[in-house]
Amino acid sequence: MVETQDSFPFGCLLEYLFTLVGLILFLLDIALDIWTVVSFYQDGAYVYMAVMIFLLLGSSVLLQVFSWLWYSDSLNKIESKVEKFTDRHSLIKPFHFLQLGVYLRYAGVVETSTMDFHHYTNNFREGVAMCLNHDLQMLRLFETFSESAPQLTLMMTRILQRGEVERITALKILTSAAAISSSIALYHRSMRIYLPEKCKMSWISTVIYFLWNLLLIIPRVTALALFCSVLPSYIIAHFLSLWMLLVLAAWSQKTNYMEHSGWEWLYRAAIGLIWYFSWLNVSTGSIKLKSIFYYSFMALDTMLLLGFWWWKVFEYAGCWSSLNPHIVIPTLLGLYAIGILVKMIYYRWLHPNSDKEKITEPTEKGKFRRAATCDTDSVSSLEDIAAST
């Protein structure tokens, strides 16, 4: 007999509450995005407003496309009443066309999770809820790096160009960076639901995982914002050239995440976007050499961005009066080094151990295959988790 705790989709009540809180934060994020667009308009920053709107629309379309593709591959596996209703009345495609697909997924996850929470039954709904939750976390991860991270860079660039760097501003920036890191940590934690209990992350491990991601993301986003504040015309060239290189790198990993090979390039494009800001492992095998190469390459790119900023900052009195390159650059590089050190500590002592003999990789196509083949920072197949500890 399975214990009551294991019958609940997310392992415990706290995980269930995270889903509800995630929906509230998702709605709050939309309200804050609208407020930001209005603020740019009131300040007369029409270019920033246009870029912000482009990021919002582009991110929303990307999420709806992925959500629709995943639904179209698994319509016969839909179990929640709300999703069955929309499918029966042919409303799933209109929902996604109206940019409401993510809300439909939230409704399905909350409904299925609530039913299991009330009845404490160990049935097929448990696996369905876990897969729905994983897909939802993956979509939130795409949203984080297609909207939140670029938006944070845009906001910091605007602040730097205006020469306003205050404590409250720094607090807002830190909060946004923390939200990005928490999205990565929660996605990684959601992956552990598929593993035996001994392989799941403790809350201490989750906090440390969040911490080293935060320490690595802050220098990266700050360097991009500093570079954009003095050379705004070149940030697009930098992004496109590096992004295309990262997409080719994803192709070289021979990813197999999507159900159809034709759409795999869309997934690789999304991975390239994530890699522009943070690391995400997408292939099987040892990740040590991949991580070393990635972080070394990104460290060089970050130093290059900071070097260009140092070279041009003397021409911008506003930025120079607020930020001293002799302090900023060593601080950012120091945070990056500390982040790498914390990551090494995590994988040396805090990363969940696993037992290869007790772990099998699901082979069913669709949501279960995706959940088994993509992990944020350790492995892309369940069998490789043991090798990464």
PyMOL commands that set and color helices and strands:
alter all, ss='L'
color gray80, all
select helices_A, chain A and resi 4-7+13-43+46-72+75-77+81-88+92-97+101-119+124-162+167-194+197-199+203-230+232-252+261-275+288-313+317-322+325-350+356-358+367-373+383-388
alter helices_A, ss='H'
color red, helices_A
deselect
rebuild
show_as cartoon
